Amino acid sequence: MIAAAALLGYAGLLLAAGAPALARARWPDRAPRLAVAAWLALAGSAAASVTLGGLALVVPTVRVSADLADLLTACVMALRAQYAHPGGAALAGAGAVLALAVTARVSWCAARTLTDGALARRRHLRGLGLAGRTDPRLGAVVIDHHEPAAYCLPGGRRQVVLTTGAIAALDHAQLAAVLAHERAHQRGRHHLLVSLAGALAAAFPRIPAFRQAHEQVARLAELLADDAATAACPRLAVAGALLALGAAAPAPAAGLGAGGSATGARVRRLIAAPRPLSRAASAAGMLTVAALVAFPLLTAAGPALAARGENYCSHAAAAAPAAAARSAGTAGWCGLSAGC
């Protein structure tokens, strides 16, 4: 019961207090890669904790087959005792329903999100084949349109798309910055990170923490691409490109784009050039992310490890029946042999 309560309480704490605290923090803009890991670890750990908490409630009602050896029966009984709770079959049934519902919901939403994204990209690529033309000099597809827009389509057939309005609005350095930004999205497979967070948000639409995680991962993916662009182009060129593209031409649902509603904040960040986190702070952040992921697993497995430490459920005890069987076999052979 302690393991299940700890897991469910941990999930509630992450969703009610952890997500708002992470959203208020200022360090994510200085370390967007670590922040993406933190948001995904927080959301994933919350969902995993609920699932494992439900399974922990089921363990005490697991039946032990009469055909099992006495030693295995003792081990299973010890395991059931470690996970025991006063709720009986009703609480165990609720735990099973909870675990199955969360697992099925997350799996369905993840599969649907990835499938819908792939289909949308395929349809968009067919449209580009009709309306766009490939520019070998830019390595991008150009569409005749007066509004400035730039975005990329991830997946197997990677494409960077520019409108003629964007090409006219950007100078050479800014155009190079936009191309670097979009190719950073493709190299980093940022669409998978955004899709994973989006799947959890779709699975639990009424829980603000999951919606917040999706929004933050999408925002941080843009910061990651901005930082990658500054490694290849001047920082002010990247900021100027974002200003030129503005917020009037967001990327289609099938892709990721340099423009967007948060362009102003990103431009201020580029101009301010915030210092990256220190090595100590980065190491502490990585340890925290690892702890977020490990806690549900260790908590769920704790009672099983405790049962394994019992005398009748240890390696030594497990070896005893085999040794006894060998001794009995030797004695029987010696009884028939004149040399013994």
Contacts in CASP RR format, 6 or more apart in sequence:
PFRMAT RR
TARGET T0000
AUTHOR 0000-0000-0000
METHOD contacts of the structure
MODEL  1
MIAAAALLGYAGLLLAAGAPALARARWPDRAPRLAVAAWLALAGSAAASV
TLGGLALVVPTVRVSADLADLLTACVMALRAQYAHPGGAALAGAGAVLAL
AVTARVSWCAARTLTDGALARRRHLRGLGLAGRTDPRLGAVVIDHHEPAA
YCLPGGRRQVVLTTGAIAALDHAQLAAVLAHERAHQRGRHHLLVSLAGAL
AAAFPRIPAFRQAHEQVARLAELLADDAATAACPRLAVAGALLALGAAAP
APAAGLGAGGSATGARVRRLIAAPRPLSRAASAAGMLTVAALVAFPLLTA
AGPALAARGENYCSHAAAAAPAAAARSAGTAGWCGLSAGC
1 83 0 8 1.000
1 84 0 8 1.000
1 85 0 8 1.000
1 86 0 8 1.000
2 303 0 8 1.000
3 53 0 8 1.000
3 56 0 8 1.000
3 83 0 8 1.000
3 299 0 8 1.000
3 300 0 8 1.000
3 302 0 8 1.000
3 303 0 8 1.000
4 53 0 8 1.000
4 54 0 8 1.000
4 56 0 8 1.000
4 57 0 8 1.000
4 83 0 8 1.000
4 85 0 8 1.000
4 95 0 8 1.000
6 299 0 8 1.000
7 49 0 8 1.000
7 50 0 8 1.000
7 52 0 8 1.000
7 53 0 8 1.000
7 54 0 8 1.000
7 56 0 8 1.000
7 296 0 8 1.000
7 299 0 8 1.000
7 300 0 8 1.000
8 49 0 8 1.000
8 50 0 8 1.000
8 53 0 8 1.000
8 54 0 8 1.000
9 49 0 8 1.000
10 45 0 8 1.000
10 49 0 8 1.000
10 295 0 8 1.000
10 296 0 8 1.000
10 299 0 8 1.000
11 45 0 8 1.000
11 46 0 8 1.000
11 47 0 8 1.000
11 49 0 8 1.000
11 50 0 8 1.000
12 46 0 8 1.000
14 42 0 8 1.000
14 45 0 8 1.000
14 46 0 8 1.000
14 49 0 8 1.000
14 209 0 8 1.000
14 292 0 8 1.000
15 46 0 8 1.000
15 207 0 8 1.000
15 209 0 8 1.000
15 210 0 8 1.000
16 209 0 8 1.000
18 42 0 8 1.000
18 209 0 8 1.000
19 42 0 8 1.000
19 43 0 8 1.000
19 208 0 8 1.000
19 209 0 8 1.000
19 212 0 8 1.000
19 213 0 8 1.000
20 209 0 8 1.000
20 212 0 8 1.000
22 28 0 8 1.000
22 35 0 8 1.000
22 38 0 8 1.000
22 39 0 8 1.000
22 42 0 8 1.000
22 216 0 8 1.000
23 212 0 8 1.000
23 216 0 8 1.000
27 35 0 8 1.000
27 277 0 8 1.000
27 281 0 8 1.000
28 34 0 8 1.000
28 35 0 8 1.000
28 38 0 8 1.000
28 216 0 8 1.000
28 220 0 8 1.000
29 35 0 8 1.000
29 223 0 8 1.000
29 269 0 8 1.000
29 274 0 8 1.000
30 274 0 8 1.000
30 275 0 8 1.000
30 276 0 8 1.000
30 277 0 8 1.000
31 276 0 8 1.000
31 277 0 8 1.000
31 281 0 8 1.000
31 282 0 8 1.000
32 220 0 8 1.000
32 221 0 8 1.000
32 223 0 8 1.000
32 224 0 8 1.000
32 227 0 8 1.000
33 224 0 8 1.000
34 277 0 8 1.000
34 282 0 8 1.000
34 285 0 8 1.000
34 286 0 8 1.000
34 289 0 8 1.000
35 216 0 8 1.000
35 220 0 8 1.000
36 193 0 8 1.000
36 217 0 8 1.000
36 220 0 8 1.000
36 221 0 8 1.000
36 224 0 8 1.000
37 286 0 8 1.000
37 289 0 8 1.000
38 285 0 8 1.000
38 288 0 8 1.000
38 289 0 8 1.000
38 292 0 8 1.000
39 197 0 8 1.000
39 213 0 8 1.000
39 216 0 8 1.000
39 217 0 8 1.000
39 220 0 8 1.000
40 193 0 8 1.000
40 196 0 8 1.000
40 197 0 8 1.000
40 213 0 8 1.000
40 217 0 8 1.000
41 289 0 8 1.000
41 292 0 8 1.000
41 293 0 8 1.000
42 209 0 8 1.000
42 213 0 8 1.000
42 292 0 8 1.000
43 197 0 8 1.000
43 200 0 8 1.000
43 209 0 8 1.000
43 210 0 8 1.000
43 213 0 8 1.000
44 200 0 8 1.000
45 292 0 8 1.000
45 293 0 8 1.000
45 295 0 8 1.000
45 296 0 8 1.000
46 209 0 8 1.000
47 102 0 8 1.000
47 106 0 8 1.000
47 200 0 8 1.000
47 203 0 8 1.000
47 204 0 8 1.000
48 296 0 8 1.000
48 297 0 8 1.000
49 295 0 8 1.000
49 296 0 8 1.000
49 299 0 8 1.000
50 98 0 8 1.000
50 99 0 8 1.000
50 102 0 8 1.000
51 98 0 8 1.000
51 99 0 8 1.000
51 102 0 8 1.000
51 103 0 8 1.000
52 99 0 8 1.000
52 296 0 8 1.000
52 297 0 8 1.000
52 299 0 8 1.000
52 300 0 8 1.000
53 95 0 8 1.000
53 98 0 8 1.000
53 99 0 8 1.000
53 300 0 8 1.000
54 94 0 8 1.000
54 95 0 8 1.000
54 96 0 8 1.000
54 98 0 8 1.000
54 99 0 8 1.000
55 95 0 8 1.000
55 96 0 8 1.000
55 99 0 8 1.000
55 300 0 8 1.000
56 83 0 8 1.000
56 300 0 8 1.000
56 303 0 8 1.000
57 83 0 8 1.000
57 85 0 8 1.000
57 91 0 8 1.000
57 92 0 8 1.000
57 93 0 8 1.000
57 94 0 8 1.000
57 95 0 8 1.000
57 96 0 8 1.000
57 98 0 8 1.000
58 92 0 8 1.000
58 93 0 8 1.000
58 95 0 8 1.000
58 96 0 8 1.000
58 99 0 8 1.000
59 79 0 8 1.000
59 80 0 8 1.000
59 83 0 8 1.000
59 303 0 8 1.000
60 80 0 8 1.000
60 81 0 8 1.000
60 83 0 8 1.000
60 84 0 8 1.000
60 85 0 8 1.000
60 88 0 8 1.000
60 92 0 8 1.000
61 80 0 8 1.000
61 88 0 8 1.000
61 89 0 8 1.000
61 92 0 8 1.000
61 93 0 8 1.000
62 76 0 8 1.000
62 80 0 8 1.000
64 73 0 8 1.000
64 76 0 8 1.000
64 77 0 8 1.000
68 76 0 8 1.000
69 321 0 8 1.000
71 312 0 8 1.000
71 313 0 8 1.000
71 317 0 8 1.000
71 318 0 8 1.000
71 320 0 8 1.000
71 321 0 8 1.000
74 312 0 8 1.000
74 313 0 8 1.000
75 307 0 8 1.000
75 308 0 8 1.000
75 310 0 8 1.000
75 312 0 8 1.000
75 313 0 8 1.000
78 307 0 8 1.000
78 310 0 8 1.000
78 312 0 8 1.000
78 313 0 8 1.000
79 303 0 8 1.000
79 304 0 8 1.000
79 307 0 8 1.000
79 313 0 8 1.000
81 307 0 8 1.000
82 302 0 8 1.000
82 303 0 8 1.000
82 304 0 8 1.000
82 306 0 8 1.000
82 307 0 8 1.000
83 303 0 8 1.000
85 91 0 8 1.000
105 203 0 8 1.000
105 204 0 8 1.000
106 199 0 8 1.000
106 200 0 8 1.000
106 203 0 8 1.000
108 203 0 8 1.000
109 198 0 8 1.000
109 199 0 8 1.000
109 200 0 8 1.000
109 202 0 8 1.000
109 203 0 8 1.000
110 195 0 8 1.000
110 196 0 8 1.000
110 199 0 8 1.000
110 203 0 8 1.000
112 199 0 8 1.000
112 202 0 8 1.000
113 195 0 8 1.000
113 198 0 8 1.000
113 199 0 8 1.000
113 202 0 8 1.000
114 195 0 8 1.000
114 199 0 8 1.000
117 195 0 8 1.000
117 253 0 8 1.000
117 254 0 8 1.000
118 155 0 8 1.000
120 252 0 8 1.000
120 253 0 8 1.000
120 254 0 8 1.000
121 153 0 8 1.000
121 154 0 8 1.000
121 155 0 8 1.000
121 254 0 8 1.000
121 255 0 8 1.000
123 254 0 8 1.000
124 153 0 8 1.000
124 252 0 8 1.000
124 254 0 8 1.000
124 255 0 8 1.000
125 153 0 8 1.000
125 157 0 8 1.000
125 159 0 8 1.000
128 141 0 8 1.000
128 143 0 8 1.000
128 159 0 8 1.000
128 161 0 8 1.000
129 141 0 8 1.000
131 143 0 8 1.000
131 144 0 8 1.000
132 141 0 8 1.000
132 142 0 8 1.000
132 143 0 8 1.000
132 144 0 8 1.000
133 141 0 8 1.000
133 142 0 8 1.000
134 140 0 8 1.000
134 141 0 8 1.000
134 142 0 8 1.000
135 141 0 8 1.000
135 142 0 8 1.000
135 162 0 8 1.000
138 160 0 8 1.000
138 162 0 8 1.000
138 175 0 8 1.000
138 179 0 8 1.000
139 160 0 8 1.000
139 179 0 8 1.000
140 159 0 8 1.000
140 160 0 8 1.000
140 161 0 8 1.000
140 162 0 8 1.000
140 179 0 8 1.000
141 159 0 8 1.000
141 160 0 8 1.000
141 161 0 8 1.000
141 162 0 8 1.000
142 161 0 8 1.000
142 162 0 8 1.000
142 163 0 8 1.000
142 164 0 8 1.000
142 167 0 8 1.000
143 161 0 8 1.000
143 162 0 8 1.000
143 163 0 8 1.000
143 164 0 8 1.000
144 163 0 8 1.000
144 164 0 8 1.000
145 163 0 8 1.000
145 164 0 8 1.000
145 165 0 8 1.000
146 163 0 8 1.000
146 164 0 8 1.000
146 165 0 8 1.000
147 163 0 8 1.000
147 165 0 8 1.000
147 248 0 8 1.000
147 249 0 8 1.000
148 163 0 8 1.000
148 165 0 8 1.000
148 166 0 8 1.000
148 168 0 8 1.000
148 169 0 8 1.000
148 170 0 8 1.000
148 244 0 8 1.000
148 245 0 8 1.000
148 246 0 8 1.000
148 248 0 8 1.000
148 249 0 8 1.000
149 161 0 8 1.000
149 162 0 8 1.000
149 163 0 8 1.000
149 165 0 8 1.000
149 166 0 8 1.000
149 245 0 8 1.000
149 249 0 8 1.000
149 251 0 8 1.000
149 259 0 8 1.000
150 160 0 8 1.000
150 161 0 8 1.000
150 162 0 8 1.000
150 163 0 8 1.000
150 166 0 8 1.000
150 178 0 8 1.000
150 181 0 8 1.000
150 182 0 8 1.000
150 245 0 8 1.000
150 257 0 8 1.000
150 258 0 8 1.000
150 259 0 8 1.000
151 160 0 8 1.000
151 161 0 8 1.000
151 182 0 8 1.000
151 251 0 8 1.000
151 252 0 8 1.000
151 255 0 8 1.000
151 256 0 8 1.000
151 257 0 8 1.000
151 258 0 8 1.000
152 158 0 8 1.000
152 159 0 8 1.000
152 160 0 8 1.000
152 161 0 8 1.000
152 182 0 8 1.000
152 183 0 8 1.000
152 185 0 8 1.000
152 186 0 8 1.000
152 255 0 8 1.000
152 256 0 8 1.000
152 257 0 8 1.000
153 159 0 8 1.000
153 161 0 8 1.000
153 254 0 8 1.000
153 255 0 8 1.000
154 185 0 8 1.000
154 186 0 8 1.000
154 189 0 8 1.000
154 190 0 8 1.000
154 191 0 8 1.000
154 192 0 8 1.000
154 255 0 8 1.000
154 256 0 8 1.000
155 186 0 8 1.000
155 191 0 8 1.000
158 186 0 8 1.000
160 179 0 8 1.000
160 182 0 8 1.000
160 183 0 8 1.000
160 186 0 8 1.000
162 178 0 8 1.000
163 249 0 8 1.000
166 175 0 8 1.000
166 178 0 8 1.000
166 244 0 8 1.000
166 245 0 8 1.000
166 249 0 8 1.000
167 175 0 8 1.000
169 244 0 8 1.000
169 245 0 8 1.000
170 178 0 8 1.000
170 241 0 8 1.000
170 244 0 8 1.000
170 245 0 8 1.000
173 233 0 8 1.000
173 234 0 8 1.000
173 237 0 8 1.000
174 237 0 8 1.000
174 238 0 8 1.000
174 240 0 8 1.000
174 241 0 8 1.000
174 244 0 8 1.000
175 241 0 8 1.000
176 232 0 8 1.000
176 233 0 8 1.000
176 237 0 8 1.000
177 229 0 8 1.000
177 232 0 8 1.000
177 233 0 8 1.000
177 234 0 8 1.000
177 237 0 8 1.000
177 238 0 8 1.000
177 240 0 8 1.000
177 241 0 8 1.000
178 229 0 8 1.000
178 241 0 8 1.000
178 245 0 8 1.000
178 258 0 8 1.000
180 228 0 8 1.000
180 229 0 8 1.000
180 231 0 8 1.000
180 232 0 8 1.000
180 233 0 8 1.000
181 225 0 8 1.000
181 226 0 8 1.000
181 228 0 8 1.000
181 229 0 8 1.000
181 238 0 8 1.000
181 241 0 8 1.000
181 257 0 8 1.000
181 258 0 8 1.000
182 225 0 8 1.000
182 256 0 8 1.000
182 257 0 8 1.000
182 258 0 8 1.000
184 224 0 8 1.000
184 225 0 8 1.000
184 228 0 8 1.000
184 229 0 8 1.000
185 191 0 8 1.000
185 221 0 8 1.000
185 225 0 8 1.000
185 256 0 8 1.000
185 257 0 8 1.000
187 228 0 8 1.000
188 224 0 8 1.000
190 221 0 8 1.000
190 224 0 8 1.000
190 225 0 8 1.000
190 256 0 8 1.000
191 255 0 8 1.000
191 256 0 8 1.000
193 217 0 8 1.000
193 221 0 8 1.000
194 214 0 8 1.000
194 217 0 8 1.000
194 218 0 8 1.000
194 221 0 8 1.000
194 256 0 8 1.000
196 217 0 8 1.000
197 210 0 8 1.000
197 213 0 8 1.000
197 214 0 8 1.000
197 216 0 8 1.000
197 217 0 8 1.000
197 218 0 8 1.000
198 210 0 8 1.000
198 214 0 8 1.000
198 217 0 8 1.000
200 210 0 8 1.000
200 213 0 8 1.000
200 214 0 8 1.000
201 210 0 8 1.000
201 211 0 8 1.000
201 213 0 8 1.000
201 214 0 8 1.000
203 210 0 8 1.000
204 210 0 8 1.000
205 211 0 8 1.000
219 262 0 8 1.000
221 256 0 8 1.000
222 256 0 8 1.000
222 257 0 8 1.000
222 258 0 8 1.000
222 260 0 8 1.000
222 262 0 8 1.000
222 266 0 8 1.000
223 266 0 8 1.000
223 269 0 8 1.000
225 256 0 8 1.000
225 258 0 8 1.000
226 238 0 8 1.000
226 242 0 8 1.000
226 266 0 8 1.000
226 269 0 8 1.000
226 270 0 8 1.000
229 238 0 8 1.000
230 238 0 8 1.000
230 270 0 8 1.000
235 270 0 8 1.000
235 271 0 8 1.000
235 273 0 8 1.000
236 270 0 8 1.000
236 271 0 8 1.000
238 270 0 8 1.000
239 267 0 8 1.000
239 270 0 8 1.000
239 271 0 8 1.000
240 267 0 8 1.000
241 258 0 8 1.000
242 258 0 8 1.000
242 259 0 8 1.000
242 263 0 8 1.000
242 264 0 8 1.000
242 266 0 8 1.000
242 267 0 8 1.000
242 270 0 8 1.000
243 263 0 8 1.000
243 264 0 8 1.000
243 267 0 8 1.000
245 258 0 8 1.000
245 259 0 8 1.000
245 260 0 8 1.000
245 263 0 8 1.000
246 259 0 8 1.000
246 260 0 8 1.000
246 263 0 8 1.000
247 259 0 8 1.000
247 260 0 8 1.000
247 261 0 8 1.000
247 263 0 8 1.000
247 264 0 8 1.000
249 259 0 8 1.000
249 260 0 8 1.000
250 257 0 8 1.000
250 259 0 8 1.000
250 260 0 8 1.000
250 261 0 8 1.000
251 257 0 8 1.000
251 259 0 8 1.000
251 260 0 8 1.000
276 282 0 8 1.000
307 313 0 8 1.000
308 314 0 8 1.000
311 317 0 8 1.000
333 340 0 8 1.000
334 340 0 8 1.000
END
